[in-house]
Amino acid sequence: MTSAARDRAIALTIFGLTVLQLGVATFVPGLDQFEGKAFGARLLAYPLMMLIVPVVFWVWGRRQEPAPGTPWRALAFVWAPFLIDVTGNTLNLYDTVAWWDDANHFVNWFLLAAGAGLILSQSSTLPPWALGWMTVGIGALLAIGWELGEWYAFIRHGTELDTAYEDTLFDEFLGTLGAGLAGVWMTVRKRREIKRAA
């Protein structure tokens, strides 16, 4: 199996397992770990959010000569946080492991930002430092956007309003920290690529 075929298989497996668990959470009754967590909305929203990146890439890529290949490795990075989130709910880790939510904000935003960095690296000639900063910036924006979505979906009419401010700020901090690590990784990775090509 080639590297590209392996990356494609990994990405599609991540997508399939995510959608499968979303379906179970939405349509199988009596699973308490999914109660009150908007899995009906997630069943629609998560696959749509996951498909935004390949759709934008394919539309943009059609205008390029030669057209770039599908960035399956980057998609695996971008899609993995959705699988991690849904699996955490399936295994009831959010309610039983105190640090699970915090770890998710750090790790998932590392993965999201790294995926964005891989796409930028493949489709641009940014210098390493600029690639790193763009990776951090995209990750930070995604962290803010996610927290706005959580506030709208769960917090504004929920039971967590009293602690939401502190939790939201800490989640944004952890997400940005994860994106920062991804930015460092992308900078180092790009420098090594340039050295190998020289």
PyMOL commands that set and color helices and strands:
alter all, ss='L'
color gray80, all
select helices_A, chain A and resi 3-27+32-34+39-61+72-90+93-96+100-123+128-155+161-197
alter helices_A, ss='H'
color red, helices_A
deselect
rebuild
show_as cartoon
